Amino acid sequence: MLCFKPRGYPGRALQQAIQTRFSGPPRQLSSKPNHPDADVIVVGAGVAGVTASIAAAEKGASVVLLDDAHGGGATALSGGVVYAGGGTSYQKAVGYGDDTPENMFRYLKAETRDAVDEDTLRRFCNESASRIEWLESRGVKFEASLCPHKTSFPSDKHYLIFSGNEKVYPYNTVATPAPRGHRVVGRGLSGDQLWKPLFRSALDAGVKFLPAAKVDRILVNEDGSAKGIDFKCLQATGKGFSRHRTLTSVGKAFQLAFPGVADWFLSRADRIWNRDALAMSLKAPAVILAAGGFTFNEDMRQQYLPQYSQVAPLGTRGDDGSGIRLGQSVGGSVDKMDNMSAWRFLYPPTALLEGVIVSQSGQRFVCEDIYGAFLTDRMVRDHNGRAYLILDSSQRDKATKQLREQTRPEFCIPRLHSLKWDHVKASSLQDLATKLDLPPTGLHNTITSYNDAIGEGKPDPMNKHAEFCSPIAKPPFYALDISPRRTGLHVVHGLTLGGLRVDGKSGLVLRGDNTTIGGLYAAGRTAVGICSNSYVSGLSLADGVFAGIRAGEHAASHLQRSSFEQ
């Protein structure tokens, strides 16, 4: 899961490093009209863009990295969980060294289905452990402290988790469960501790960074291949630059908790940019689009994801679909645009999983221990985004006692609010159904079937793990509304999963006829990737690293300067 925190970034020391490394944007880098200004241009400075920059620069390419804000993107605000397996050193340290790339592949194949071709998925799994080492060699820190209970995000005591459906039926029948959620070490949501060392590594590798730069157009040759960009950018030496950076950082710090406050700061940053940004061009034989998804673009969401209207956007305002639209403007094709990951987690505390989830018909439609994004997807697509969690008094009391032990302080308030106040209560299941406007017979049959299986020692009708099965029998009974909400304490956030189609071997953008656009790449949530069908915690960051390295290395190894010499 991508979780977000109210923190300004990237920090004063890092900002000083940026200014020291690159005090102003290149205005006329070319001595000849058709000479490239760089070997590789990367658009977007989240994890995919920064890793692409590093990979290309370490292959000897000259790289210019642009960002519409001041770096970090959704990555710097995220929980910092990287999905990795196949025998990482941290898995081995906690007794899961028998996880193999093949075992990881079997699980992800069932989870992600046809998001990418099998060769690409196998490559992702085969290289997974080595990518953790790649990140470590560039200053990212992980730790082998396995969380002992099921969690959506662990406390600062734990940095390795079962982050998806590894233990859940039917996934546990196709692959041996193993913890693969490697959380970057850091207090709270630690995505900035992933991004900061990577960004420093990019600067150390010679990457030139252009903040407050928004791309207008991809320049192409006669054959349709990329040759550069037109963009607008604030000059780092301009009087409005520092204020723009401050307003942007403060705005992002409030983006999720107080979106109205965030808009106040970000709208003022936009005014500065609109007033002072200068039109410029850069030429390069390779352009990598890594500008995020489109969760903040309401028009695109209405076009592709109207059923997710009650899901609040997760990310930054840079996730406006601009990278996707740039790729489309030169012939790139898209896919999976109607897929979104939105999270209604029931856990922790784990006692909440002992209840049952019912739709408006009073019937169960999913096992309660399923990953939160899967639950939300089923609610939205099949049940009009409405569902309730039914508990008895014993389960509610147990969950309340588990709060302090299992739940992070910042997540306790909404959980406590649900358990103490935000629920419907009744002395009988029939009265509960009446209050919820559910068919009494439907709810009665659902609870009876659930309780009978437990009493008879049989498997749960929905195959929920036996650890989370207890009878719903002791009144009073409670119903928690778990429907997606766009505002309030129980808001459900989401990110878009679709994007530009890319070649699995190179990351080059594909046209509709499956030919590649020369020199144009896409990575991260701008592209279709590993998690574009089904998301589990850590898979987007892991895919960003994988796709970023793939695009950066391929771009640096296949530079075509001939088009600039014609």
C-alpha positions in Angstrom: 0.0 0.0 0.0 1.1 3.5 -0.7 0.5 5.4 2.6 1.1 9.2 2.9 2.3 11.5 5.6 2.1 15.2 6.2 5.7 16.1 5.9 7.5 18.7 3.8 10.3 17.5 1.7 13.0 17.1 0.3 14.5 19.0 3.2 16.9 22.0 3.5 20.1 20.1 3.1 18.9 18.3 0.1 17.6 21.5 -1.5 21.0 23.1 -1.0 22.5 20.1 -2.7 20.2 20.6 -5.6 21.1 24.2 -6.0 24.8 23.6 -5.6 24.7 20.9 -8.3 22.6 22.7 -10.8 21.8 26.4 -10.1 19.8 27.1 -13.2 18.2 25.5 -16.2 20.2 25.2 -19.5 19.0 27.8 -21.9 21.2 27.2 -24.9 23.2 24.0 -24.4 23.7 23.2 -28.1 26.5 24.6 -30.1 24.8 23.2 -33.2 21.1 23.4 -33.9 20.7 19.6 -34.2 23.2 18.6 -31.6 21.7 16.8 -28.5 21.8 18.7 -25.2 21.8 15.4 -23.3 21.8 11.6 -24.0 18.6 11.0 -21.9 15.8 13.2 -20.7 13.8 11.9 -17.8 10.4 13.5 -17.0 9.3 13.0 -13.4 11.5 12.7 -10.3 9.7 10.0 -8.3 11.2 6.6 -7.7 10.9 5.5 -11.4 12.4 8.7 -12.7 15.3 8.8 -10.3 16.2 5.1 -10.7 16.0 5.6 -14.5 18.3 8.6 -14.2 20.8 6.7 -12.1 20.8 3.6 -14.3 21.4 5.7 -17.5 24.1 7.9 -15.9 25.9 4.9 -14.5 26.0 3.5 -18.1 27.8 6.6 -19.2 24.9 8.7 -20.5 24.4 12.4 -19.8 21.0 12.8 -18.1 18.7 15.7 -17.4 15.9 15.0 -14.9 12.9 17.2 -14.8 10.1 17.5 -12.3 6.9 19.6 -12.3 7.5 20.3 -8.6 10.8 19.8 -6.6 11.3 16.1 -6.7 10.0 13.1 -4.8 6.5 12.7 -6.3 4.3 10.1 -4.6 7.3 8.1 -3.6 8.6 10.6 -1.1 5.2 10.7 0.7 4.6 6.9 0.6 5.0 4.2 3.2 8.3 3.1 1.7 7.4 -0.6 1.3 9.2 -2.3 -1.6 7.9 -5.7 -2.7 10.8 -8.1 -3.0 11.4 -11.8 -2.7 13.1 -14.8 -4.1 15.5 -15.1 -1.2 16.5 -11.7 0.0 18.9 -11.4 2.9 16.1 -10.1 5.1 13.9 -13.1 4.2 16.7 -15.4 5.1 17.3 -13.7 8.4 13.8 -14.5 9.6 13.6 -18.0 8.3 12.1 -17.5 4.9 15.2 -18.1 2.8 13.4 -20.9 0.9 11.4 -18.3 -1.0 12.6 -18.7 -4.6 12.1 -16.6 -7.7 9.8 -19.4 -9.0 7.7 -19.4 -5.9 7.4 -15.6 -6.1 6.5 -15.9 -9.7 3.7 -18.4 -9.0 2.2 -16.0 -6.5 2.5 -12.9 -8.6 1.2 -14.6 -11.7 -2.0 -15.5 -9.8 -2.2 -12.0 -8.3 -1.3 -9.8 -11.3 -2.7 -12.1 -14.1 -2.0 -10.6 -17.5 -0.7 -7.2 -16.4 2.6 -8.0 -18.1 3.9 -10.9 -20.2 5.3 -13.9 -18.4 8.9 -13.2 -19.5 8.7 -9.7 -17.9 7.2 -11.1 -14.7 9.9 -13.8 -14.5 12.6 -11.1 -15.0 11.0 -9.0 -12.2 11.1 -12.0 -9.8 14.5 -13.3 -10.9 16.1 -9.9 -10.3 14.1 -9.0 -7.2 16.7 -9.9 -4.5 19.5 -8.1 -6.5 17.4 -5.0 -6.8 17.2 -4.8 -3.0 21.0 -4.9 -3.1 21.0 -2.3 -5.8 19.0 0.0 -3.6 21.2 -0.7 -0.6 24.3 0.1 -2.5 22.9 3.6 -3.1 22.1 4.3 0.5 18.6 2.8 1.1 18.3 0.9 4.3 16.2 -2.1 5.1 15.9 -4.3 8.2 14.9 -7.9 9.0 12.3 -7.5 11.7 9.2 -9.5 10.8 5.8 -8.2 12.0 4.2 -11.0 14.0 0.6 -10.1 13.0 -1.3 -9.2 9.9 -1.0 -5.5 9.2 -1.6 -2.9 6.5 1.4 -1.0 7.8 3.7 -2.0 10.7 4.9 0.0 13.7 8.5 1.3 13.8 9.5 -2.0 15.5 8.9 -4.0 12.3 10.2 -3.6 8.7 9.3 -6.9 7.0 5.6 -7.9 6.5 3.3 -10.2 4.6 2.1 -7.3 2.5 -0.4 -8.9 0.2 -2.5 -12.1 -0.1 0.3 -14.5 0.3 -1.5 -16.4 3.2 -5.0 -15.9 1.8 -7.0 -18.5 -0.2 -6.6 -19.3 -3.1 -3.1 -17.7 -3.4 -1.8 -19.9 -0.6 -2.6 -22.9 -2.7 -0.4 -21.9 -5.6 2.7 -20.7 -3.8 4.3 -21.1 -0.4 3.6 -17.9 1.6 6.6 -15.7 2.3 6.9 -12.1 3.6 8.0 -9.8 0.8 7.0 -6.3 2.0 10.5 -4.7 2.7 9.8 -1.4 4.4 12.6 1.2 4.2 14.0 2.0 7.6 12.7 5.3 9.0 10.2 6.7 11.5 6.6 6.6 10.3 5.8 6.4 6.7 9.3 6.2 5.3 9.0 6.8 1.6 11.3 9.8 1.8 14.0 7.6 3.1 13.8 5.6 -0.1 13.7 8.7 -2.4 16.4 10.9 -0.7 19.4 8.6 -1.0 18.4 7.7 -4.5 18.2 11.3 -5.5 21.6 12.0 -3.9 22.9 9.1 -5.9 21.5 10.6 -9.1 23.2 13.9 -8.4 26.5 12.1 -7.5 26.3 10.3 -10.8 26.2 13.6 -12.7 22.4 13.8 -13.3 21.3 17.5 -13.8 18.0 18.3 -12.1 15.5 20.8 -13.3 12.7 21.4 -10.8 9.5 23.3 -11.4 9.6 22.2 -15.1 6.5 21.1 -17.0 6.8 19.5 -20.4 4.5 20.8 -23.1 5.5 18.6 -26.0 7.7 15.7 -27.1 9.7 16.6 -30.2 10.0 13.8 -32.8 11.9 13.1 -35.9 10.4 12.4 -39.3 10.2 8.7 -38.5 8.3 9.4 -35.3 11.2 8.7 -32.9 11.7 11.0 -29.9 14.4 13.7 -30.1 13.6 16.0 -27.2 11.0 18.1 -25.4 9.5 21.6 -25.2 8.9 22.7 -21.6 8.5 25.6 -19.3 10.6 26.0 -16.2 11.3 28.4 -13.3 14.9 29.6 -13.1 16.5 28.6 -9.9 18.0 32.0 -9.6 14.7 33.8 -10.1 13.1 35.6 -7.2 10.0 33.4 -7.2 11.8 30.0 -7.2 12.4 29.7 -3.5 8.8 30.8 -2.7 7.4 28.3 -5.2 9.5 25.5 -3.6 8.2 26.4 -0.1 4.6 26.7 -1.1 4.8 23.4 -3.0 6.4 21.5 -0.1 3.9 22.9 2.4 1.0 22.1 0.1 2.1 18.5 -0.4 2.4 18.2 3.4 -1.3 18.9 3.8 -2.4 17.1 0.6 -4.2 14.1 2.2 -5.2 15.2 5.6 -6.3 18.7 4.7 -6.8 19.0 0.9 -8.5 22.3 1.1 -5.5 23.8 2.9 -3.2 22.1 0.4 -5.0 23.7 -2.5 -4.5 27.2 -0.9 -0.7 26.7 -0.9 -0.5 24.9 -4.2 -2.7 27.5 -6.0 -0.3 30.2 -5.0 2.6 28.2 -6.2 0.9 27.8 -9.5 0.4 31.6 -9.8 4.2 32.0 -9.4 4.9 29.4 -12.0 2.4 30.8 -14.5 3.9 34.2 -14.0 7.6 33.4 -14.1 8.1 30.1 -16.0 10.1 30.4 -19.2 9.7 28.4 -22.4 12.7 26.2 -23.3 13.7 23.2 -25.3 16.0 20.2 -24.7 17.2 17.7 -27.3 18.1 14.1 -26.6 17.8 10.8 -28.5 16.0 9.3 -25.5 13.1 10.5 -23.4 11.8 8.6 -20.4 8.3 9.4 -19.1 7.9 8.8 -15.4 5.4 11.4 -14.4 3.0 9.3 -12.3 -0.6 8.3 -12.9 -3.8 10.4 -13.3 -5.5 10.1 -9.9 -5.7 13.9 -9.7 -7.2 14.4 -13.1 -10.9 14.4 -12.6 -11.7 14.5 -16.3 -9.6 11.4 -17.0 -11.0 9.6 -13.9 -14.6 10.4 -15.1 -13.6 9.0 -18.5 -12.0 5.8 -17.4 -13.0 5.3 -13.7 -16.4 6.8 -13.1 -17.3 4.0 -10.6 -14.5 5.1 -8.3 -15.9 8.6 -7.8 -16.1 8.1 -4.0 -12.3 7.3 -3.8 -10.1 10.3 -2.9 -6.9 10.8 -4.9 -3.6 9.4 -3.5 -0.4 11.0 -4.6 0.5 14.5 -5.6 -1.1 17.0 -8.0 1.6 16.0 -10.4 -0.4 12.7 -10.9 -2.5 14.5 -13.5 -2.0 12.2 -16.4 0.4 14.6 -18.2 3.0 11.9 -18.8 0.4 9.5 -20.3 -1.1 12.2 -22.5 2.4 13.2 -23.7 3.0 9.6 -24.8 -0.4 9.4 -26.5 0.3 12.7 -28.4 3.1 11.0 -30.4 1.3 7.7 -31.0 1.6 5.8 -27.8 -1.2 3.5 -26.8 -2.7 2.9 -23.4 -4.2 -0.1 -21.4 -5.6 -1.0 -18.0 -6.9 2.6 -17.7 -10.1 1.4 -15.9 -8.0 -0.1 -13.0 -7.5 1.6 -9.7 -6.1 0.6 -6.4 -8.1 1.9 -3.4 -7.7 0.6 0.1 -10.3 -0.2 2.7 -8.3 -2.1 5.2 -10.1 -3.9 8.1 -6.8 -4.7 9.8 -5.2 -4.0 12.2 -6.5 -4.8 14.7 -6.9 -8.4 13.5 -10.0 -9.1 15.6 -12.0 -7.1 13.1 -11.3 -9.9 10.6 -13.3 -12.3 12.8 -16.5 -10.5 11.7 -18.1 -10.9 8.3 -18.5 -8.5 5.4 -21.9 -8.3 3.8 -23.3 -6.4 0.8 -26.7 -4.7 0.7 -28.3 -8.1 0.1 -27.0 -9.2 3.5 -24.7 -11.8 1.9 -20.9 -12.3 2.1 -19.0 -11.6 -1.1 -15.4 -11.9 0.0 -13.2 -13.5 2.7 -12.5 -10.9 5.3 -8.7 -11.5 5.4 -8.2 -10.5 1.8 -6.0 -7.6 0.9 -7.7 -4.2 1.3 -7.4 -3.2 -2.4 -9.1 -6.4 -3.5 -12.0 -5.8 -1.0 -12.5 -2.3 -2.3 -12.4 -3.4 -5.9 -15.1 -6.0 -5.3 -17.2 -3.4 -3.4 -17.0 -0.9 -6.1 -17.4 -3.1 -9.2 -19.9 -5.6 -7.9 -21.8 -3.9 -5.0 -22.2 -0.3 -5.9 -19.5 0.6 -3.4 -21.5 -0.4 -0.3 -20.7 -2.9 2.4 -20.8 -3.5 6.1 -18.7 -5.3 8.6 -20.8 -7.3 11.1 -19.4 -8.0 14.6 -20.7 -9.3 17.8 -19.8 -7.7 21.2 -16.9 -10.2 21.9 -15.2 -9.4 18.6 -15.7 -5.7 19.1 -14.2 -5.8 22.6 -11.3 -7.9 21.4 -10.5 -5.4 18.6 -10.7 -2.5 21.0 -8.1 -4.2 23.3 -5.8 -4.9 20.3 -5.7 -1.3 19.2 -2.7 -0.2 21.3 -0.7 -3.3 20.6 -1.3 -3.7 16.8 -2.2 -0.3 15.4 0.0 2.7 14.7 -1.0 5.8 16.7 -2.0 7.7 13.5 -4.3 4.9 12.5 -5.9 4.4 15.9 -8.3 7.4 15.8 -10.4 6.2 12.8 -10.4 2.7 14.2 -11.4 3.8 17.6 -14.1 6.1 16.1 -15.6 3.2 14.3 -15.6 0.9 17.3 -16.8 3.4 19.8 -19.2 5.7 17.9 -19.4 5.4 14.1 -21.5 2.2 13.9 -25.0 0.8 14.0 -25.9 -1.2 17.1 -28.8 -3.6 17.8 -29.8 -6.3 20.3 -30.5 -8.8 17.6 -29.4 -9.6 14.1 -32.9 -9.0 12.9 -33.0 -5.6 14.4 -29.6 -4.8 12.9 -30.8 -5.8 9.5 -33.9 -3.6 9.9 -31.7 -0.6 10.9 -29.4 -1.2 7.9 -32.3 -1.8 5.5 -30.9 -5.2 4.7 -33.1 -8.3 4.0 -33.4 -9.9 7.4 -33.4 -13.4 5.9 -30.3 -12.8 3.9 -28.3 -11.6 6.9 -29.7 -14.4 9.2 -28.7 -17.1 6.6 -25.2 -15.5 6.2 -24.5 -15.5 9.9 -26.0 -18.9 10.5 -23.8 -20.4 7.7 -20.7 -18.8 9.1 -21.4 -19.9 12.7 -22.4 -23.4 11.7 -19.1 -24.0 9.9 -17.2 -22.9 12.9 -19.2 -25.0 15.3 -18.8 -28.1 13.1 -15.1 -27.6 12.5 -15.5 -27.1 8.8 -13.7 -24.7 6.5 -15.2 -21.2 6.4 -17.7 -20.9 3.4 -15.5 -18.1 2.0 -12.3 -19.9 2.9 -11.2 -17.3 5.5 -8.2 -18.5 7.5 -9.2 -20.4 10.6 -7.1 -18.0 12.7 -9.7 -15.3 12.0 -12.9 -17.3 12.5 -15.0 -16.9 15.6 -18.8 -17.1 15.9 -21.0 -14.0 15.7 -23.2 -14.9 18.6 -23.0 -12.6 21.6 -25.3 -9.5 21.5 -25.4 -6.7 21.1 -24.3 -6.7 17.4 -22.6 -4.0 15.5 -22.4 -3.0 11.8 -19.5 -0.8 10.6 -20.0 1.0 7.3 -16.9 0.2 5.3 -18.1 1.8 2.0 -15.5 4.1 0.3 -15.7 7.7 1.3 -13.9 10.7 -0.2 -13.7 12.7 3.0 -13.7 12.4 6.7 -11.9 10.1 9.2 -12.7 7.0 7.1 -11.6 8.3 3.7 -10.5 5.8 1.1 -7.6 6.9 -1.1 -6.6 5.4 -4.4 -4.1 5.5 -7.2 -4.6 4.7 -10.9 -2.9 1.6 -12.3 -3.2 2.0 -16.1 -0.9 3.9 -18.5 1.1 3.7 -21.6 1.8 0.3 -23.0 5.5 -0.6 -23.1 7.7 -3.3 -24.5 8.6 -5.7 -21.7 12.2 -6.0 -22.6 13.1 -2.4 -23.1 10.4 -0.2 -21.6 9.9 1.5 -25.0 6.4 2.9 -25.6 4.2 0.8 -27.9 1.9 2.1 -30.6 -1.5 0.5 -31.2 0.1 -1.9 -33.8 2.7 -3.0 -31.2 5.6 -1.3 -32.9 7.8 0.7 -30.5 8.4 4.5 -30.7 12.1 5.0 -31.0 13.7 6.7 -28.1 10.5 7.1 -26.0 10.2 5.1 -22.8 7.7 5.0 -19.9 8.0 3.8 -16.3 6.2 3.8 -13.0 2.5 4.6 -13.0 2.8 6.4 -16.3 3.2 3.0 -17.8 1.4 -0.4 -17.6 3.4 -2.4 -15.2 3.5 -5.3 -12.8 0.7 -4.0 -10.6 -1.6 -2.7 -13.3 -4.2 -5.3 -12.7 -3.9 -6.0 -9.0 -2.0 -4.1 -6.4 -0.5 -5.3 -3.1 1.6 -3.2 -0.7 5.1 -2.4 -2.1 4.4 -3.5 -5.6 4.2 0.0 -7.2 7.5 1.1 -5.7 9.1 -2.2 -6.7 7.7 -1.8 -10.2 9.0 1.7 -10.4 12.5 0.6 -9.5 12.3 -2.3 -11.9 10.9 -0.3 -14.8 13.1 2.7 -14.1 16.3 0.7 -14.2 15.1 -1.2 -17.4 14.4 2.0 -19.2 17.5 3.9 -18.1 19.9 1.0 -19.0 18.2 0.4 -22.3 18.2 4.1 -23.2 21.9 4.5 -22.4 22.9 1.3 -24.2 20.9 2.2 -27.4 21.7 5.8 -28.0 21.0 6.9 -31.6 22.8 10.2 -32.3 22.5 9.8 -36.1 19.1 11.6 -36.2 20.7 14.7 -34.8 23.4 14.8 -37.5 21.2 14.7 -40.5 
